[in-house]
Amino acid sequence: MRAPMTKRTWLGVATVALLAMPASLFAQPRRQTTSDNSGVGVARVSMVAGDASRRHGRDVTSAESGMPLVGGDSIFTGPASRVEIRLDDSNFIRLDSSSEVLLKQLGQRAFQINVVHGSVSYSMLKYGEADVDLRTPNANFVPQKDGVYRVEVMGPKESKLIVRNGEAEVLTPQQNLHVKKGRSFVAREYEHGARQEVVSAPDKDAFDEWAQRRDKMMDENRGPRYARNPWYPGMVHVGVGYGYPYWAGGFWGDPLWGGYPYWGGFYGGPTVIVRGGGWGRGGGHRR
């Protein structure tokens, strides 16, 4: 029968285990990109609702969750359908109904996405650190920081950028300018010229709200290495038991966790479980 561990013994085990953790655990997280053996970026379809298809060369197949995508692939949706594309663990492209994008380039730190038609929402979560070029037939939109950017293509001569969060640079043959949070840029070409204007962003619709919910879910599922708060003891809990923290299905958890330190006859050896807190930018103590 295993003898119970005293409070002093528990604190000693936890301290030793924490000191033994590699320094890389406390380093600022960097963007993780899925890639094949050649180093070329590989995206994936992470969710399909309704009817969606992938065009790979001349082949057109139904888009399915988990399907890998490479540079040159196109994704398009049917009526009343939506698709989410995971570029990496911090960058996502989402298509509303009757929309199409061409994944022109999927690099280790650079994505070029051509919005062919319809409405698309691009999200860069915190620490995304990607270089992104969102192209339409008459403008290039380049996000300058993490945020949420909606691009609409109404035709070959009309497109719109809505900056829900963040800031973007707009490049057109006529001029370059910056569009900040809460603003919208519209570019229209006419027979005898072009018109460009920056106005207040329209109210969010059902597509924006869906993208926002998906962002929250994806951000929470990235795990503690992308925690949004700096390290502070008030939000860190340490427990010791017999088992292993686990990562499964995009969910970070610890099967042993309870409200107080837990001692058990679980599989494996003694394990220190650290939950909460984070290693974000900045510092200080919060309550």
Sequence and secondary structure as in RCSB ss.txt:
>XXXX:A:sequence
MRAPMTKRTWLGVATVALLAMPASLFAQPRRQTTSDNSGVGVARVSMVAGDASRRHGRDVTSAESGMPLVGGDSI
FTGPASRVEIRLDDSNFIRLDSSSEVLLKQLGQRAFQINVVHGSVSYSMLKYGEADVDLRTPNANFVPQKDGVYR
VEVMGPKESKLIVRNGEAEVLTPQQNLHVKKGRSFVAREYEHGARQEVVSAPDKDAFDEWAQRRDKMMDENRGPR
YARNPWYPGMVHVGVGYGYPYWAGGFWGDPLWGGYPYWGGFYGGPTVIVRGGGWGRGGGHRR
>XXXX:A:secstr
      HHHHHHHHHHHHHHS GGGGS       B TTS B EEEEEEES EEEEETTEEEE  TT EE TT EE
EE TT EEEEEEETTEEEEE TT EEEEEEE SSEEEEEEEEEEEEEEE TT   EEEEEETTEEEEE SSEEEE
EEEEETTEEEEEEEESEEEEE SS EEEEETTEEEEEEEETTEEEEEEEE     HHHHHHHHHHHHHHHTT GG
G SS   GGG EEEEEES  EEETTEEE TT  SS      SSSEEEEEES    SS     
